[in-house]
């Protein structure tokens, strides 16, 4: 009886399991089919991947190679183009690591890890971290990588630990600012402790151009000491008595916020590294003492250091192959052949092998387009299943993939579900040969009417994919104009993605006077500014509104229109486009920055929202009108030539007036020549090198120039903003040596946030939203400038032209001349665009007049008292 009951129980359990498996399989199949109900739309339109927020990537998904950092200060112009930028510094450390007396820990150290740590997610916090690390002699580092939903993978988190604090750096939020840490990691005076850094070093290079100089790798110390195990988990348990769950390494490190368990795991990997390194260096020293003999000069510590720093010399490279997916296809066919032994007639079939290669090539391209790993797009076992069964319908293809990946919940992937028709046509051989299939797929995904969004990862794929795979005859046959057209479209889409406003500009928050009258609409930051200083009280929460606790200086009716008391829509004022928009200054900044403060500070009337297409039209009209202004006032639009003031001082005043017009060189030509000489000087033909040298010598008065002169010439004519941008690109600090450079004193008292677009009132003063630029200290005559290297304006744009135009207007016509000038620009804007969606109260004849209140930093009495 008991045996029968057991048999019944087993049968019942087995039946339940079978039913459950069938139910789950059917549920997943139906859910996947729902995803394929709209094959013309790619899943990426709704699935916003974290990495798509990156504005710039160093390693994209194209077939081009990886370009390593070029140090601007490097004097070795004869080095290979892809050499290690810090090879000389690392070589010095290999010869003399300086670890004999080095201490990884100072004073007492507690093995207990506290609950406090620092989460770094803003650029300000990252700069503070860089300053903190610059003051220490050693810190521990670990990284977490995500690879499943990315073609090349990306660093999702960096853990850094000093003896005092643990830092978790959100490299997804800070991806475009991580170069801030570059100087610290490349500093040979600071030791960085890793464990098993072979991959970490390459990932830091690939994602951020961060190069590690001076490393101690505890895994290499394990090798030298011949430890039974070399994993970090083993060291944590044996040295620190700490257990860790290494399965968490496979978690999705893109998720935010991280779970408490993931945070603890991430901290643990870096927190104990300094203690482990200290213990192991002591053991290495002791091993050297115990095994020392007159004939044995082997240093265990030196060898561990040498092996560690050899890792630093590794260079990241992108894997390349003759044809997309070829290596994966060959490996699959080989493994399948060996797996079947003598019963491998399917594997030997030419049609099977051809289909495997086609599917692998398609999988590789789709992974690059969607920035997914190939294993996420389609697993190896699914490739074999499709090539073996060659299903005849889309449903059979779907079921074959699902059956091959029963253990994978997300199979078939979103890529397959969005492009199932492509797989069907490829298996049915309706697309033709492989070198024809891939360009067709690329055109369908990223072409003029492409179904997939353009990103920084796949944009470069458009540039070189056709030339890599398609013969010239095929390119001509398909039409070169079509290629240009869809490349232009993708450029526009990428521009929209990178530069359009990422959030609503107008928050339509309200500010009321203390008598209850509406003063203006503004953004949230301005409200927070008043609230944080106790100058206002909150009166409404949805939408936000505050009431001032003081009497404002001005009222909307003082300006003769109601522009500032109108709510505003987040749409293009030209055509009404609401999906994307950019800020546009109707009065160009090159003029506006030189206006008197009360005509420009917090003046949002002439800052509007435009879509990319309207922006292009308005900008073209503005550039044309600038030329008319230059002709009308007789003031050149561009600086024609620059001449070093030190060289100009050597000439007599009588000669200087005659020679200045012909002396000097164009700022753009000067910078281009200096850049070419610094990068390729020793490798270019002697005639071309001499030609460029003569260009630079024109700036320096004809004298011989040094490499230092070239580096200084690179910065000529650049504004502080342009210089900072170059610093970020190069990863080094570019400072001009000039004893005469004086700092520009800023205002000691803060102003409310500038640049908001909701209109401002004369309640409190403000800066010009970053537009206030000090006077030029250059002497100009006939469009030429004697450059003194302390200009705050870019000589590469229209800065000097704008300054002189405004000075002329103020001198000849006063502020009325400036107001008339503004009205001319507004008319140019209206005539060019014929905008249909301008905010209420916007007027070509807007006066722009304002008074400064008691709390304004621009109040004349306050400025006098501050001084």
C-alpha positions in Angstrom: 0.0 0.0 0.0 2.8 2.4 0.9 4.6 1.6 -2.4 1.5 2.4 -4.4 1.1 5.7 -2.5 4.7 6.6 -3.3 4.2 5.8 -6.9 1.1 7.9 -7.1 2.9 10.8 -5.4 5.8 10.6 -7.8 3.4 10.5 -10.8 1.5 13.5 -9.4 4.6 15.6 -8.9 6.0 14.7 -12.3 2.7 15.7 -13.9 2.6 19.0 -12.0 6.2 19.8 -13.1 5.4 19.0 -16.8 2.3 21.1 -16.7 4.2 24.0 -15.1 6.9 23.8 -17.7 4.4 23.8 -20.5 2.5 26.7 -19.0 5.7 28.8 -18.5 6.8 28.0 -22.0 3.4 29.0 -23.5 3.3 32.1 -21.4 6.8 33.2 -22.6 5.9 32.4 -26.2 2.8 34.5 -26.1 4.5 37.4 -24.3 7.3 37.4 -26.9 4.8 37.4 -29.7 3.2 40.4 -28.2 6.6 42.1 -28.4 6.7 41.3 -32.1 3.3 42.7 -32.9 4.9 45.9 -34.1 8.0 44.8 -36.1 8.4 48.2 -37.7 9.4 49.7 -34.3 12.6 48.9 -32.4 12.3 48.0 -28.7 15.0 50.7 -28.0 12.4 53.4 -28.5 10.8 52.3 -25.2 13.7 50.6 -23.5 16.0 53.5 -22.5 19.3 51.9 -21.7 21.5 53.7 -19.2 24.5 54.0 -21.5 22.4 55.9 -24.1 22.8 58.9 -21.8 26.5 59.1 -22.5 27.4 62.1 -24.6 30.7 60.7 -25.8 32.3 57.2 -25.9 35.9 56.4 -26.6 35.2 52.9 -27.9 32.1 52.8 -30.1 30.7 49.7 -31.9 32.2 50.4 -35.3 35.0 48.4 -36.9 37.5 51.1 -36.4 40.4 50.7 -34.0 40.7 52.3 -30.5 42.6 55.5 -30.2 44.6 55.9 -27.0 45.2 59.2 -25.1 47.9 61.5 -26.5 49.6 63.5 -23.8 50.0 67.1 -24.9 53.2 67.4 -23.0 54.8 64.4 -24.6 58.0 65.3 -26.4 58.4 61.9 -28.2 56.7 62.6 -31.5 58.5 59.7 -33.1 56.6 57.1 -31.0 54.0 54.8 -32.6 50.5 56.2 -32.9 49.1 53.8 -30.3 51.9 53.6 -27.8 51.2 53.7 -24.0 51.1 57.4 -23.0 52.8 56.7 -19.6 55.3 54.1 -20.8 58.3 56.1 -19.5 56.8 56.6 -16.0 56.0 52.9 -15.7 59.4 51.9 -16.9 61.0 53.9 -14.1 58.8 52.1 -11.6 59.8 48.7 -13.0 63.4 49.5 -12.4 62.9 51.1 -9.0 59.5 50.5 -7.4 60.4 52.1 -4.1 58.4 49.7 -1.9 61.2 48.8 0.5 60.1 51.2 3.1 56.6 51.8 1.8 53.7 51.5 4.3 50.2 50.7 3.0 48.7 51.5 6.4 49.5 54.1 9.0 48.8 53.7 12.7 46.0 51.4 14.0 43.5 49.8 11.5 40.2 48.2 12.4 39.1 45.3 10.3 35.4 46.1 11.1 33.7 47.9 8.1 31.4 50.7 9.3 28.1 51.5 7.7 29.2 54.9 6.4 30.5 55.4 2.9 30.4 58.2 0.2 28.3 57.8 -2.9 29.8 60.0 -5.7 27.3 60.9 -8.4 27.9 64.6 -9.2 30.8 66.3 -10.9 31.4 68.5 -7.8 31.7 65.3 -5.6 34.0 63.7 -8.1 36.3 66.8 -8.0 36.3 66.6 -4.2 37.2 62.9 -4.4 40.1 63.7 -6.8 41.4 66.3 -4.3 41.1 63.8 -1.4 43.0 61.1 -3.4 45.7 63.6 -4.4 46.6 64.0 -0.7 47.1 60.3 0.1 50.0 58.0 -0.8 47.9 54.9 -1.5 44.3 53.8 -2.1 42.5 50.6 -3.1 40.5 50.3 -6.3 38.0 47.8 -7.8 35.5 48.1 -10.6 32.2 46.5 -11.6 31.5 45.9 -15.2 28.3 45.3 -17.1 28.6 43.3 -20.3 25.3 41.5 -21.1 23.4 44.5 -22.4 26.3 46.2 -24.1 28.4 45.2 -27.1 31.8 46.1 -25.7 30.7 46.4 -22.0 31.2 49.4 -19.8 32.3 50.2 -16.3 29.2 50.6 -14.1 30.9 51.3 -10.8 34.3 52.1 -9.3 35.0 51.4 -5.7 37.9 53.4 -4.1 39.0 53.1 -0.5 41.5 55.1 1.5 42.4 54.2 5.1 39.7 56.6 6.3 36.8 56.3 3.8 35.1 54.2 1.2 33.9 55.8 -2.0 31.5 54.3 -4.6 31.7 56.2 -7.9 28.6 56.1 -10.1 30.4 55.9 -13.4 27.1 55.8 -15.3 26.0 59.2 -14.0 29.6 60.5 -14.3 30.7 58.8 -17.5 31.5 62.0 -19.3 33.4 63.6 -16.4 35.6 60.6 -15.3 38.7 62.2 -16.8 38.8 64.3 -13.5 40.3 61.2 -11.9 42.9 60.7 -14.7 45.7 62.7 -13.0 45.4 60.8 -9.8 45.5 57.4 -11.4 48.5 58.4 -13.5 50.5 59.9 -10.6 53.5 57.7 -10.1 53.9 59.0 -6.5 50.5 57.4 -5.5 50.2 53.6 -5.2 47.0 52.1 -6.4 46.1 48.6 -4.9 44.1 46.2 -7.1 43.4 42.5 -7.0 43.5 40.8 -10.4 43.8 44.1 -12.3 44.3 42.7 -15.8 40.7 43.6 -16.9 40.3 46.7 -14.7 43.3 48.4 -16.3 41.8 47.8 -19.8 38.3 48.8 -18.8 39.5 52.1 -17.4 41.4 52.9 -20.6 38.5 51.9 -22.8 35.8 53.9 -21.0 37.7 56.9 -19.6 41.2 57.1 -21.0 42.4 56.5 -17.4 45.8 54.9 -17.2 47.1 53.3 -14.0 50.7 54.2 -13.1 52.2 52.6 -9.9 50.2 49.6 -8.9 50.4 46.8 -6.4 48.3 43.8 -7.4 47.6 41.4 -4.5 46.9 38.6 -7.0 50.5 39.0 -8.3 51.8 38.9 -4.7 49.9 35.6 -4.3 51.7 34.2 -7.4 55.1 35.1 -6.0 54.3 33.6 -2.6 52.8 30.5 -4.3 49.6 30.7 -2.4 47.2 27.7 -2.8 44.6 30.1 -4.1 44.8 33.5 -5.7 41.2 34.7 -5.6 40.2 37.8 -3.6 37.6 35.7 -1.8 40.4 33.4 -0.5 42.4 36.4 0.7 39.4 38.1 2.4 38.7 34.9 4.3 42.3 33.9 5.1 43.8 37.3 5.9 40.8 39.3 7.1 38.3 36.6 8.2 35.6 38.1 6.0 33.3 35.9 3.8 31.9 37.4 0.6 29.4 36.1 -1.9 31.1 36.2 -5.3 27.8 35.4 -7.1 26.9 39.1 -6.7 29.6 39.8 -9.2 27.1 38.7 -11.9 24.4 41.1 -10.7 23.2 43.9 -13.0 25.4 46.7 -11.8 23.5 49.2 -13.9 20.5 49.3 -11.6 20.1 52.4 -9.4 19.8 52.4 -6.5 22.0 49.4 -5.6 20.6 47.0 -3.1 22.2 47.0 0.4 23.7 43.6 -0.4 25.3 44.9 -3.6 26.7 48.0 -1.8 28.2 45.9 0.9 29.8 43.5 -1.6 31.2 46.4 -3.7 32.7 48.1 -0.6 34.1 44.8 0.7 36.1 44.3 -2.5 38.0 47.6 -2.1 37.8 48.3 1.7 40.2 45.5 2.7 42.7 45.8 -0.1 45.0 48.1 1.8 45.1 45.7 4.8 45.7 42.7 2.5 48.5 44.6 0.7 50.1 45.5 3.9 50.0 41.9 5.2 51.3 40.5 2.0 54.2 43.0 1.6 55.3 42.1 5.2 55.1 38.4 4.2 57.1 39.1 1.0 59.8 40.9 3.0 60.0 38.1 5.5 60.2 35.5 2.8 63.1 37.4 1.3 64.9 37.5 4.6 64.3 33.8 5.3 65.5 32.7 1.8 68.4 35.1 1.5 71.9 33.8 0.8 75.1 35.3 -0.7 74.2 33.5 -4.0 70.5 34.3 -3.9 69.7 37.9 -4.8 66.0 37.3 -5.6 63.7 39.9 -4.0 60.2 38.7 -3.5 58.8 42.1 -2.9 60.6 43.5 -6.0 59.2 40.7 -8.2 55.6 41.2 -7.0 55.9 45.0 -7.7 57.5 44.3 -11.1 54.7 41.9 -12.1 52.1 44.4 -10.9 53.5 47.3 -12.9 53.8 45.1 -16.0 50.0 45.0 -16.0 49.9 48.8 -16.2 51.7 48.6 -19.6 48.8 46.7 -21.1 46.9 48.5 -23.8 43.2 48.1 -24.7 42.5 47.1 -28.3 39.2 46.4 -30.0 39.0 42.9 -31.5 38.9 42.9 -35.3 38.1 40.2 -37.8 38.0 39.9 -41.6 34.3 39.6 -41.7 31.6 40.3 -39.0 30.9 37.2 -36.9 33.4 35.0 -38.8 35.4 34.0 -35.8 32.3 33.1 -33.8 30.9 31.1 -36.7 34.1 29.1 -37.2 34.2 28.3 -33.5 30.6 27.2 -33.4 31.0 24.9 -36.5 34.2 23.4 -35.0 32.6 22.7 -31.6 29.4 21.3 -33.1 31.5 19.0 -35.4 33.5 17.7 -32.4 30.4 17.3 -30.3 28.7 15.1 -32.8 31.7 12.8 -33.4 31.1 10.5 -36.4 27.4 11.4 -36.6 28.1 14.9 -38.0 26.5 14.8 -41.4 24.6 18.0 -40.5 27.7 19.8 -39.5 29.5 18.8 -42.7 26.6 20.1 -44.8 27.6 23.2 -46.7 24.2 24.8 -46.4 24.3 24.4 -42.6 27.7 26.0 -42.4 26.7 28.9 -44.7 23.6 29.5 -42.6 25.6 29.5 -39.4 28.0 32.2 -40.9 25.0 34.3 -42.1 23.3 34.1 -38.7 26.5 34.9 -36.8 27.2 37.9 -39.1 23.7 39.2 -38.7 23.9 38.7 -34.9 27.2 40.6 -34.8 25.7 43.6 -36.7 22.5 43.7 -34.7 24.6 43.6 -31.4 26.6 46.6 -32.6 23.5 48.5 -33.8 21.6 48.0 -30.5 24.6 47.9 -28.2 23.9 44.5 -26.9 26.2 41.5 -26.4 26.0 38.8 -29.1 25.0 36.3 -26.4 22.0 38.4 -25.5 20.9 38.9 -29.1 21.1 35.2 -29.9 22.8 32.4 -28.0 25.2 29.9 -29.6 22.8 27.0 -29.1 20.0 29.0 -30.7 22.2 29.7 -33.8 22.9 25.9 -34.1 19.2 25.2 -33.7 18.1 27.6 -36.4 20.8 26.4 -38.8 20.0 22.7 -38.2 16.2 22.9 -38.3 15.8 25.8 -40.8 12.3 26.6 -39.6 9.9 27.6 -42.3 7.7 30.2 -40.5 8.3 33.1 -38.1 6.4 31.1 -35.3 8.7 28.1 -35.8 11.8 30.4 -35.6 10.4 31.9 -32.4 9.7 28.4 -30.9 13.1 27.0 -32.0 15.0 29.8 -30.2 12.8 29.5 -27.1 13.3 25.7 -27.0 17.1 26.1 -27.4 17.2 28.6 -24.5 14.8 27.0 -22.0 17.0 28.0 -19.1 17.0 31.7 -20.2 14.0 33.7 -19.2 14.5 36.5 -21.7 14.8 34.3 -24.8 14.0 35.1 -27.5 15.6 38.5 -26.9 14.0 41.9 -27.6 16.3 42.2 -30.6 14.9 39.0 -32.1 11.4 40.0 -31.3 11.8 43.4 -33.0 13.5 42.0 -36.1 12.0 38.5 -36.4 11.1 39.1 -40.1 14.8 39.7 -40.9 15.7 36.3 -39.4 12.9 34.6 -41.4 14.0 36.1 -44.7 17.6 35.2 -44.1 16.8 31.6 -43.3 14.6 31.4 -46.4 17.6 32.9 -48.4 15.4 35.8 -49.6 18.0 38.4 -48.9 20.8 37.2 -51.1 24.4 36.8 -50.3 26.0 37.8 -47.1 27.8 40.9 -48.4 24.4 42.1 -49.6 22.4 41.1 -46.5 24.4 43.2 -44.0 24.2 46.6 -45.8 20.5 46.0 -46.4 20.0 45.3 -42.7 22.1 48.4 -41.7 20.0 50.6 -44.1 16.8 49.2 -42.7 17.8 49.8 -39.1 19.7 53.1 -39.3 18.9 54.4 -42.8 16.7 57.4 -43.8 13.5 55.6 -42.5 15.4 53.4 -40.1 13.5 51.6 -37.4 16.3 51.9 -34.8 17.5 55.0 -32.9 20.9 56.5 -33.6 23.3 56.5 -30.6 26.9 57.4 -30.0 27.6 53.7 -30.1 26.3 52.9 -33.6 26.7 56.3 -35.4 30.3 55.5 -36.6 29.0 52.2 -37.9 27.4 54.2 -40.7 30.6 55.9 -41.7 32.8 52.9 -42.3 30.5 49.9 -42.6 29.6 50.4 -46.3 33.2 50.9 -47.3 34.2 47.8 -45.3 31.7 45.4 -46.9 30.2 46.8 -50.1 32.1 46.9 -53.4 32.3 50.3 -55.1 30.1 49.2 -57.9 27.3 48.2 -55.5 27.7 51.5 -53.7 27.2 53.4 -57.0 24.3 51.1 -57.9 22.5 51.8 -54.6 23.0 55.5 -55.0 25.7 57.6 -53.3 23.1 60.3 -52.7 20.9 58.0 -50.6 23.9 57.2 -48.4 24.6 60.9 -48.0 21.0 61.6 -47.2 20.6 59.1 -44.5 24.0 59.9 -43.0 22.9 63.5 -42.8 19.7 62.4 -41.1 21.6 60.3 -38.5 23.9 63.3 -37.9 20.9 65.4 -37.1 19.4 62.8 -34.8 22.6 62.5 -32.9 22.8 66.3 -32.6 19.3 66.3 -31.2 20.2 63.6 -28.7 23.4 65.3 -27.5 22.4 68.9 -27.4 18.7 69.2 -27.0 17.3 70.0 -23.5 17.0 66.8 -21.5 14.3 68.2 -19.2 11.5 70.8 -19.4 13.0 74.3 -19.4 9.9 76.1 -18.2 8.7 75.0 -14.8 6.1 77.7 -14.6 6.6 78.2 -10.8 5.1 81.5 -9.6 6.5 84.4 -7.4 4.0 86.7 -5.7 4.7 90.0 -4.1 4.0 90.5 -0.4 0.7 92.1 -1.4 -0.4 89.0 -3.3 0.1 90.3 -6.8 1.8 87.9 -9.4 5.3 89.1 -10.2 6.5 86.4 -12.6 6.8 82.8 -13.6 10.2 81.2 -13.1 11.9 77.9 -12.6 12.3 75.8 -9.5 15.8 76.8 -8.8 14.9 80.4 -8.3 12.2 79.5 -5.8 14.7 77.4 -3.9 17.2 80.3 -3.9 14.7 82.6 -2.2 13.4 80.0 0.2 16.9 78.9 1.3 17.8 82.5 2.3 14.6 83.2 4.2 13.4 85.8 1.7 10.1 84.0 0.8 7.5 81.6 2.1 5.8 78.7 0.3 2.2 79.4 -0.5 1.3 76.6 -2.9 2.9 73.2 -3.7 1.3 72.1 -7.0 2.3 74.1 -8.9 4.9 75.6 -6.7 4.4 79.2 -5.7 6.1 81.5 -3.1 5.4 84.9 -1.6 8.3 87.4 -1.1 8.8 88.7 2.5 10.1 92.0 1.2 8.9 94.8 -1.1 10.3 94.1 -4.6 11.8 97.0 -6.5 9.9 96.5 -9.8 6.5 95.2 -11.0 5.6 93.7 -14.3 3.5 96.7 -15.3 6.6 98.9 -14.9 7.9 97.4 -18.1 4.8 98.2 -20.1 3.9 94.5 -21.0 2.8 91.3 -19.4 5.5 89.0 -20.8 6.9 88.0 -17.4 3.5 87.1 -15.9 2.6 84.6 -18.7 3.1 80.8 -18.3 5.2 79.4 -21.1 5.1 76.1 -23.1 8.1 73.8 -23.6 7.8 73.8 -27.4 9.6 75.3 -30.4 8.3 78.9 -30.8 8.8 78.6 -34.5 6.9 75.4 -35.5 5.5 74.1 -32.2 7.8 70.9 -32.1 7.6 69.6 -28.5 9.7 66.4 -28.7 13.0 68.3 -28.6 14.2 71.9 -28.4 17.3 74.0 -27.7 17.8 77.4 -26.1 18.4 80.1 -28.7 19.6 83.7 -28.1 17.9 86.1 -30.4 20.5 88.7 -29.7 23.9 86.9 -30.3 26.1 86.5 -27.2 29.0 88.2 -28.8 27.1 91.5 -28.5 24.9 90.7 -25.4 27.8 90.0 -23.1 29.0 93.6 -23.4 25.6 95.2 -22.7 25.2 97.1 -19.4 24.1 94.8 -16.6 20.6 96.2 -16.4 20.0 95.4 -20.1 21.1 91.8 -19.9 21.0 90.2 -16.5 18.0 87.9 -16.0 16.5 89.0 -19.3 14.7 86.0 -20.7 12.6 87.9 -23.2 15.2 87.3 -26.0 16.0 83.6 -25.1 13.5 81.2 -26.7 13.2 77.5 -27.5 13.7 76.2 -31.0 13.8 72.8 -32.6 17.0 71.8 -34.5 15.5 72.7 -37.9 14.3 76.1 -36.8 17.5 76.7 -34.9 19.4 76.1 -38.1 17.3 78.6 -40.1 17.5 81.3 -37.3 21.3 80.8 -36.9 21.9 81.1 -40.7 19.9 84.4 -40.7 21.9 85.7 -37.7 25.2 84.9 -39.4 24.2 86.8 -42.5 23.1 89.8 -40.5 26.3 89.8 -38.5 28.1 90.4 -41.8 25.8 93.3 -42.5 26.5 94.8 -39.1 30.3 94.4 -39.7 30.0 96.2 -43.0 27.7 98.9 -41.5 30.0 99.8 -38.6 33.3 99.0 -40.4 34.3 96.6 -37.7 35.7 93.2 -39.0 33.7 90.2 -38.0 36.8 88.1 -37.3 40.2 88.9 -35.9 42.4 88.6 -39.0 45.8 88.3 -37.4 47.4 87.9 -34.0 50.9 88.9 -33.0 52.7 88.1 -29.7 52.9 91.4 -27.7 56.4 90.6 -26.4 57.7 90.4 -30.0 55.8 93.5 -31.0 57.3 95.5 -28.2 60.7 95.0 -29.7 59.9 97.2 -32.7 59.8 101.0 -32.7 56.5 102.8 -32.5 57.0 104.3 -35.9 57.5 101.0 -37.6 54.8 99.3 -35.5 51.9 101.2 -37.1 53.0 100.3 -40.6 53.9 96.7 -40.0 51.1 95.5 -37.7 48.6 95.1 -40.5 50.8 92.7 -42.3 52.4 91.1 -39.3 51.0 88.2 -37.3 48.9 85.2 -38.3 45.3 84.1 -38.2 44.4 82.6 -34.8 42.9 79.6 -36.5 45.9 79.0 -38.8 48.2 79.4 -35.8 46.4 76.8 -33.7 46.1 74.4 -36.6 49.8 74.6 -37.4 50.9 74.2 -33.7 48.6 71.2 -33.3 50.0 69.5 -36.4 53.6 70.1 -35.4 53.1 68.8 -31.9 51.3 65.6 -33.1 53.2 64.7 -36.3 56.1 67.1 -36.6 58.9 64.5 -37.0 56.9 62.3 -39.3 55.7 64.8 -41.9 57.6 65.8 -45.0 60.3 68.4 -44.3 58.8 70.9 -46.8 55.4 70.7 -45.0 57.0 70.9 -41.6 58.9 74.1 -42.6 55.8 75.6 -44.0 54.0 75.1 -40.7 57.0 76.4 -38.7 56.9 79.6 -40.7 53.2 80.1 -39.9 54.0 79.8 -36.1 57.1 82.0 -36.5 54.9 84.8 -37.9 53.2 85.0 -34.5 56.5 85.1 -32.6 58.0 87.7 -34.9 60.2 85.4 -36.9 62.4 84.0 -34.1 63.2 80.3 -33.6 60.5 78.5 -31.7 60.7 75.7 -29.1 58.2 73.0 -28.2 57.0 75.1 -25.3 56.2 77.9 -27.8 54.1 75.4 -29.8 52.1 74.5 -26.7 51.5 78.1 -25.9 50.5 78.8 -29.5 47.9 76.1 -29.2 46.0 78.2 -26.6 46.2 81.5 -28.4 42.8 83.1 -28.9 40.9 80.6 -26.7 38.4 81.7 -24.1 38.5 80.1 -20.6 35.6 77.9 -21.6 37.4 76.6 -24.7 40.6 76.1 -22.7 38.7 74.0 -20.1 37.1 71.9 -22.8 40.6 71.2 -24.3 41.8 70.3 -20.8 39.1 67.8 -20.4 39.8 66.3 -23.9 43.5 66.1 -23.2 43.2 65.1 -19.6 45.9 67.6 -18.6 46.0 71.1 -17.2 46.9 73.7 -19.8 48.1 76.8 -18.1 49.5 79.9 -19.8 52.6 81.3 -18.2 52.2 85.0 -17.9 53.3 87.2 -15.0 50.8 89.9 -16.1 47.8 87.7 -15.8 45.4 89.1 -13.2 42.6 87.3 -11.7 39.1 88.8 -12.3 37.4 89.5 -9.0 34.0 87.9 -8.7 31.1 89.2 -6.7 31.2 88.0 -3.1 27.5 87.7 -2.7 25.6 85.0 -4.5 22.8 85.7 -7.0 19.8 83.6 -7.7 20.3 81.0 -10.4 20.6 82.6 -13.8 19.7 81.4 -17.3 16.2 80.2 -16.4 13.8 80.8 -19.1 10.6 81.8 -17.4 11.1 85.5 -17.2 12.6 87.6 -14.5 11.7 90.6 -12.5 13.6 93.4 -10.7 13.3 91.6 -7.4 16.9 90.7 -6.9 20.0 91.0 -9.1 21.7 88.3 -10.8 24.7 87.6 -12.9 24.3 87.3 -16.6 24.0 83.6 -16.5 27.7 83.1 -17.4 27.8 85.8 -20.0 29.6 88.5 -18.0 33.0 88.8 -19.6 35.8 91.2 -18.5 37.3 93.8 -20.8 39.7 92.7 -23.5 43.3 93.5 -22.7 44.5 93.3 -26.3 45.3 96.3 -28.5 43.4 96.1 -31.8 44.0 98.0 -35.0 42.4 97.3 -38.3 41.3 93.8 -37.3 44.7 92.8 -36.0 45.4 92.1 -32.4 48.6 92.2 -30.3 47.8 89.3 -28.1 48.9 89.6 -24.4 47.7 86.1 -23.4 45.2 87.3 -20.9 42.1 87.7 -23.0 38.9 86.4 -21.6 37.2 86.3 -25.0 37.8 83.8 -27.8 39.6 85.3 -30.8 38.3 82.4 -32.8 34.8 83.8 -32.8 33.1 87.2 -33.0 34.0 88.3 -29.4 36.2 91.4 -30.3 33.8 92.4 -33.0 30.8 92.4 -30.7 32.7 94.3 -28.0 33.6 97.1 -30.4 30.1 97.3 -31.9 28.5 97.7 -28.4 31.2 100.3 -27.4 30.4 102.3 -30.5 26.6 102.2 -29.8 27.0 103.3 -26.2 29.4 106.1 -27.2 27.4 107.5 -30.1 23.8 106.8 -29.0 23.8 105.7 -25.4 21.5 103.0 -24.1 18.9 103.9 -26.6 21.2 102.8 -29.3 21.6 99.4 -27.6 17.8 99.1 -27.3 17.4 99.9 -31.0 20.1 97.4 -31.9 18.2 94.7 -29.9 15.0 95.5 -31.8 16.8 95.1 -35.1 17.9 91.6 -34.1 14.4 90.7 -33.0 13.1 91.7 -36.4 15.7 89.6 -38.1 14.6 86.6 -36.0 10.9 87.2 -36.8 11.5 87.7 -40.5 13.6 84.5 -40.8 11.2 82.2 -38.9 7.8 83.8 -38.8 7.3 82.2 -35.4 3.7 81.1 -34.6 4.2 80.1 -30.9 5.9 83.0 -29.2 4.9 83.5 -25.6 2.2 86.1 -24.8 3.6 89.6 -24.3 6.7 89.0 -26.5 7.3 92.1 -28.5 9.9 93.3 -31.0 9.8 96.8 -29.3 10.4 95.3 -25.8 12.4 97.9 -23.8 14.4 95.6 -21.5 14.6 98.3 -18.8 14.9 97.2 -15.2 15.9 98.6 -11.8 17.9 96.7 -9.2 16.4 95.9 -5.8 17.8 95.9 -2.3 19.2 92.4 -2.5 20.6 92.6 -6.0 24.4 92.2 -6.5 24.1 94.7 -9.3 22.6 97.4 -7.1 25.1 100.3 -7.4 24.9 101.1 -3.6 25.5 97.4 -2.7 28.5 97.2 -5.1 30.0 100.3 -3.5 29.5 98.9 0.0 31.0 95.6 -1.1 34.0 97.3 -2.6 
